[in-house]
Amino acid sequence: MTRPGAALRPLVATVYVPSVVFGVGQGAAMPMLPLRAVELGASPALAAGIAALTGAGLLLGDLPAGRLVARFGERRAIMLGAGAGALGVLAVLLATSVGALALGVLLSGCSMSVWTLARQRYLADAVPVAVRARAMSLFATMWRTGALVGPFVGAVVVAAVGIRSAFAVQLVTVVVSGWLMSRLPDAPAPRTDDVPQHDPAPLTVLAIAARYRRLFLTLGMATLFMGAARASRDAVVPLWGTHIGLEPEQVSLVFGCAGVLEVLVSTPAGVLMDRFGRQAVATPSLALLALAYVLLPWSGSVATLALVAVVLGLGNGLGNGVVMTLGADVTPPHGRAEFLASWRLLHDGGMFVGPLVIATVASASLALASGAVGLLAATGALFMWRYVPRYVPVPSRPDLVRTPAVEVS
């Protein structure tokens, strides 16, 4: 029987600690991004569009990230991503126009796709299936722990220096976490017995899409809706806070309070997934997010906005690790990096679509935009309820997990 502590302990220094450091920078900077765009002259709708560029960068970087990781391995790919990420954050920090800010955000998003894919593939190969969800959720918990500290750090430095100082915090954390993760060894051999002993020809993106199209159009779409729901809060909550007259420091504190609950439920969510199935948290996570987006327009004070943010945090915390775990569950033994890149492309496409919906609809009504994202989240909950049991019926029994090859048509 696999002992979770023994299986996860070797990952502390090279996966989990760097995730905390990286999360601090993200938590400090993300709430300030749309506010910095407004400070540079952007409208609320355009500011939401700037926030959406993080998701656009992830989207653009996903497929090249798959080739980078497959060719160079996790460690060297992470070093390249760290360098690109540092340049992107530096551009955001020094930006004096909305255009320059947008370019920096886009580059930062591209670099994050390399980091995320490299860590996901490593965990998929290095961790036993019986504790896979716990490993993925713990990784998300560490990131959320940093993101929890980040808004409080951001509130302090923003109050003392100004909004741009939050991006200086992010720059330092990107460099430090990149150095820590550069010590990550390349992934071990995949934990399956049916891997070819020779080196087969690499799969192309089109071949991956054709071979697993049914999987991508069903369970993959559920991850797209989840990405949209989770990413939208980074745009809509700060903008709604500004709409009801809150100060930037108050917005950071609201994010921080919601982050407490996210951290508390993330690791227990992984245990639930390993014991009772991925659906036990995937569907409730999206249902709670849908509820929060519907309730957001009814908040008109710090207290009521914090309450809505807490519901968002609960839904987001339950969903931490779900997409990575499902991707590891259904990935084939050959072409793992390319498959996971395509898998993340759907989720990160949602991360772009969600804030883009906010940006598009907010020009008419920010409340209507929040409701639209709530509808996406509710649709995602239905997809998770319908398709998770089809592809991953009993995750605690790896011999019963259905592989994507069964669903090829």
C-alpha positions in Angstrom: 0.0 0.0 0.0 1.4 3.4 -1.0 2.0 5.8 1.9 1.2 9.3 0.8 3.9 11.0 2.9 6.7 8.7 1.6 5.6 9.2 -2.0 5.3 13.0 -1.9 8.3 13.8 0.4 10.9 13.9 -2.5 8.8 16.5 -4.3 8.9 19.1 -1.5 12.1 21.1 -2.5 11.7 21.0 -6.2 7.9 21.1 -6.7 6.0 22.3 -3.6 8.2 25.0 -2.1 8.7 26.7 -5.5 5.0 26.7 -6.0 4.5 28.6 -2.7 7.1 31.2 -3.8 5.5 31.6 -7.3 2.0 31.9 -5.7 3.1 34.8 -3.6 4.0 36.8 -6.6 0.9 35.9 -8.5 -1.3 36.7 -5.5 0.3 40.1 -5.1 0.1 41.1 -8.8 -3.1 39.6 -10.2 -5.7 41.8 -8.3 -3.7 44.9 -9.3 -3.4 44.1 -13.0 -6.8 45.4 -14.1 -6.4 48.4 -11.7 -3.0 49.2 -13.2 -4.6 49.1 -16.6 -7.3 51.5 -15.5 -4.5 53.7 -14.0 -2.9 53.8 -17.4 -6.1 55.0 -19.1 -8.0 51.8 -19.9 -11.7 51.5 -19.5 -13.1 48.8 -17.2 -13.9 46.6 -20.2 -10.4 47.0 -21.6 -8.9 46.4 -18.2 -10.8 43.1 -18.1 -9.4 42.4 -21.6 -5.8 43.0 -20.3 -6.5 40.5 -17.5 -7.6 38.0 -20.1 -4.2 38.2 -21.8 -2.8 36.0 -19.1 -5.1 33.2 -20.4 -4.2 34.2 -24.0 -0.5 33.7 -23.2 -1.2 30.4 -21.6 -3.2 29.4 -24.7 -0.5 30.5 -27.2 2.3 28.8 -25.1 0.6 25.4 -24.5 1.4 23.6 -27.7 5.0 24.9 -28.0 5.4 24.0 -24.3 4.6 20.4 -25.2 7.3 20.2 -27.8 9.8 21.9 -25.4 9.2 19.6 -22.6 9.2 16.5 -24.8 12.5 17.5 -26.4 14.5 19.1 -23.6 12.9 17.6 -20.4 11.3 19.3 -17.5 14.4 21.0 -15.9 15.7 22.8 -19.0 12.1 23.7 -20.1 11.5 25.3 -16.7 14.7 27.3 -17.0 13.6 28.7 -20.4 10.1 29.5 -19.0 11.6 31.2 -16.0 13.7 33.5 -18.2 10.7 34.4 -20.4 8.5 34.9 -17.3 11.0 37.3 -15.7 11.1 39.4 -18.9 7.3 39.5 -19.1 6.9 40.7 -15.5 9.7 43.3 -16.0 7.8 44.6 -19.0 4.6 44.9 -16.9 6.5 46.6 -14.1 8.1 49.2 -16.4 5.0 49.7 -18.7 4.0 53.3 -19.3 1.1 52.5 -21.7 -1.7 50.0 -22.0 0.0 48.4 -25.0 3.2 47.8 -23.2 1.3 46.4 -20.3 -0.6 44.0 -22.5 2.6 42.7 -24.1 4.2 42.0 -20.8 1.1 40.1 -19.5 1.0 38.0 -22.7 4.6 37.0 -22.4 4.1 36.1 -18.7 1.2 33.9 -19.7 3.3 32.1 -22.3 6.0 31.3 -19.8 3.5 29.9 -17.3 2.3 27.3 -19.8 5.8 25.8 -19.8 6.1 25.7 -16.0 2.6 24.2 -15.6 3.1 21.5 -18.2 6.5 20.5 -17.0 5.3 20.0 -13.4 2.1 18.2 -14.5 4.0 15.7 -16.6 6.6 15.1 -13.9 3.9 14.4 -11.3 2.0 12.1 -13.6 5.1 9.9 -14.0 6.6 10.2 -10.6 3.6 9.7 -8.3 1.7 6.4 -7.8 -1.9 6.5 -9.2 -3.3 5.7 -5.7 -2.2 9.1 -4.4 -2.2 11.0 -7.7 -5.1 13.4 -6.8 -3.4 14.2 -3.4 -0.2 15.0 -5.2 -1.8 17.3 -7.7 -4.1 18.9 -5.1 -1.1 19.4 -2.7 0.7 21.1 -5.5 -2.3 23.4 -6.0 -2.5 23.9 -2.2 1.1 25.1 -2.1 0.4 27.5 -4.9 -2.7 28.7 -3.2 -0.8 29.2 0.1 1.5 31.5 -1.7 -1.4 33.2 -3.4 -3.1 33.6 0.0 0.0 35.4 1.4 0.4 37.4 -1.9 -2.6 39.8 -1.6 -1.6 40.7 2.0 1.9 41.4 0.8 0.4 43.3 -2.1 -1.8 45.3 0.2 1.2 46.4 2.3 3.5 47.4 -0.6 0.7 49.0 -2.6 -0.4 51.2 0.3 3.3 52.2 0.9 4.6 52.6 -2.7 1.8 52.3 -5.2 0.2 49.7 -7.5 3.3 49.0 -9.5 5.2 47.7 -6.5 3.0 44.6 -6.6 4.7 43.7 -9.9 8.1 44.1 -8.3 7.2 41.5 -5.8 6.1 39.2 -8.6 9.4 39.7 -10.4 11.4 38.6 -7.4 9.3 35.5 -6.9 9.5 34.5 -10.5 13.3 34.5 -10.4 13.5 32.7 -7.1 10.9 30.0 -7.9 12.5 29.5 -11.3 15.9 28.9 -9.7 14.4 26.4 -7.2 12.5 24.5 -9.9 15.6 24.3 -12.1 16.9 21.6 -9.8 14.0 19.3 -10.8 15.4 16.1 -12.3 13.9 14.8 -15.6 10.9 12.6 -15.3 11.3 8.9 -14.6 10.0 6.3 -17.0 6.2 6.4 -17.2 4.4 4.2 -14.6 2.9 1.8 -17.2 4.0 -1.5 -18.7 2.9 -0.9 -22.2 5.4 1.8 -23.2 7.3 0.9 -26.4 11.0 0.2 -25.8 12.0 2.0 -28.9 11.6 5.7 -29.5 8.5 6.1 -31.6 7.9 9.1 -33.9 6.6 12.1 -32.0 2.9 12.7 -32.3 1.8 15.9 -34.0 -0.9 18.2 -32.6 -3.3 17.2 -35.4 -2.7 13.5 -34.7 -3.4 14.0 -31.0 -6.6 15.9 -31.8 -7.8 13.3 -34.3 -7.0 10.3 -32.1 -8.7 11.6 -28.9 -11.3 13.9 -30.4 -14.2 12.4 -28.5 -12.4 12.8 -25.2 -11.5 16.4 -26.0 -15.0 17.2 -27.1 -16.6 15.8 -23.9 -14.5 15.7 -20.8 -12.1 18.3 -22.3 -14.9 20.8 -22.8 -15.7 20.4 -19.1 -12.1 21.5 -18.3 -12.6 24.5 -20.7 -15.7 25.7 -18.7 -13.8 25.2 -15.5 -10.9 27.3 -16.7 -13.3 30.1 -17.8 -15.0 30.1 -14.4 -11.8 30.1 -12.4 -10.0 32.8 -14.3 -12.9 35.2 -14.5 -12.8 36.0 -10.8 -9.4 37.7 -11.2 -11.1 40.3 -13.5 -14.6 40.6 -12.2 -14.0 40.8 -8.5 -11.5 43.7 -8.6 -13.7 45.5 -11.2 -16.8 45.0 -9.1 -14.9 46.2 -6.1 -14.0 49.4 -7.9 -17.6 49.7 -9.1 -18.9 49.8 -5.6 -16.3 52.3 -4.4 -13.7 50.0 -2.7 -10.0 51.0 -2.4 -7.3 48.8 -4.1 -6.0 47.7 -0.6 -9.6 46.6 0.3 -9.8 44.5 -2.9 -6.5 42.8 -2.0 -7.8 42.0 1.4 -11.0 40.5 0.0 -8.9 38.2 -2.2 -6.8 37.3 0.8 -9.8 36.3 2.9 -11.2 34.1 0.1 -7.8 32.5 -0.3 -7.9 31.2 3.3 -10.8 29.0 2.5 -9.2 27.9 -0.8 -6.1 26.7 1.0 -8.1 24.9 3.7 -10.1 22.8 1.3 -7.6 22.1 -1.5 -5.7 19.1 0.1 -8.9 17.5 1.6 -10.3 17.8 -2.0 -7.4 15.6 -3.2 -8.1 13.0 -0.5 -11.8 13.0 -1.5 -10.9 12.4 -5.2 -8.6 9.5 -4.4 -11.2 7.8 -2.2 -14.5 8.7 -3.9 -13.7 9.7 -7.4 -12.9 12.9 -9.3 -16.6 13.7 -9.7 -17.0 14.0 -5.9 -15.3 17.5 -6.2 -15.4 18.4 -9.8 -19.1 18.9 -10.1 -19.6 20.7 -6.7 -16.7 23.0 -7.5 -18.3 24.3 -10.6 -21.7 24.5 -9.0 -20.4 26.7 -6.3 -18.6 29.0 -8.8 -21.8 29.3 -10.7 -23.7 30.3 -7.6 -21.1 32.9 -6.6 -21.1 34.6 -10.0 -24.9 34.9 -9.9 -24.7 36.4 -6.4 -21.9 38.9 -7.2 -24.1 41.7 -8.6 -26.1 41.7 -5.3 -23.0 42.6 -3.3 -22.7 46.3 -2.4 -20.2 46.5 0.4 -16.9 45.1 1.6 -18.7 42.5 3.7 -21.0 41.2 1.0 -18.3 41.2 -1.6 -16.1 39.2 0.8 -18.9 36.7 1.3 -19.2 36.2 -2.4 -15.5 35.9 -2.7 -15.5 33.2 0.0 -18.0 31.2 -2.1 -15.7 31.6 -5.1 -12.7 30.6 -2.9 -14.6 27.4 -1.8 -15.5 26.4 -5.3 -12.0 27.2 -6.6 -10.3 25.4 -3.8 -12.4 22.2 -4.3 -11.4 22.3 -8.0 -7.6 22.7 -7.3 -5.9 19.8 -9.0 -8.9 18.5 -10.8 -7.8 19.4 -14.3 -4.2 18.1 -13.8 -5.4 14.9 -12.1 -7.9 14.1 -14.9 -5.3 14.9 -17.5 -2.8 12.4 -15.8 -5.6 9.8 -15.6 -6.4 9.8 -19.3 -3.0 10.5 -20.9 -1.6 7.7 -23.0 1.9 6.3 -22.3 3.3 7.5 -25.7 3.2 11.2 -26.4 2.5 12.3 -22.8 3.9 15.8 -23.1 2.1 16.5 -26.4 -1.2 15.0 -25.1 -1.0 17.0 -21.9 -0.2 20.1 -23.9 -3.4 19.6 -25.9 -5.3 18.9 -22.7 -4.1 22.1 -21.1 -4.9 24.0 -24.3 -8.6 23.4 -23.6 -8.4 24.4 -19.9 -6.3 27.5 -20.7 -8.6 28.3 -23.6 -11.3 28.6 -21.0 -9.0 30.8 -18.9 -8.9 33.1 -21.9 -12.6 32.9 -22.7 -13.8 33.7 -19.2 -12.2 37.1 -18.8 -12.9 37.8 -22.4 -16.6 37.3 -21.7 -16.2 39.8 -18.9 -14.4 42.2 -21.2 -17.0 41.9 -23.9 -20.2 42.0 -21.8 -18.9 44.5 -19.2 -19.2 47.3 -21.7 -23.0 46.9 -21.4 -23.2 45.6 -17.8 -20.7 44.2 -15.4 -23.5 42.4 -13.6 -24.6 40.8 -16.8 -21.0 39.7 -17.5 -20.9 38.0 -14.1 -24.1 36.2 -14.8 -22.7 35.0 -18.2 -19.7 33.4 -16.5 -22.0 31.9 -14.0 -23.8 30.2 -16.9 -20.5 28.8 -18.2 -19.7 27.4 -14.8 -23.1 25.7 -14.5 -22.6 24.2 -18.0 -19.2 22.9 -16.9 -20.8 21.3 -13.8 -23.2 19.4 -16.0 -20.4 18.2 -18.3 -18.3 17.0 -15.3 -21.4 15.2 -13.9 -21.9 13.5 -17.2 -18.5 12.6 -18.5 -16.1 12.1 -15.5 -17.6 8.7 -14.7 -17.3 7.6 -18.4 -13.5 8.2 -18.5 -12.4 7.8 -14.9 -15.0 5.7 -13.1 -13.0 4.4 -10.2 -9.7 6.4 -9.7 -8.7 4.5 -6.7 -8.6 1.3 -8.8 -6.1 2.1 -11.6 -6.9 -1.2 -13.3 -10.4 0.0 -13.9 -9.6 3.5 -15.2 -10.7 3.7 -18.8 -8.0 5.0 -21.2 -8.8 7.4 -24.0 -8.0 4.7 -26.6 -11.4 3.1 -25.7 -13.2 6.2 -26.9 -11.4 6.8 -30.2 -13.7 6.9 -33.2 
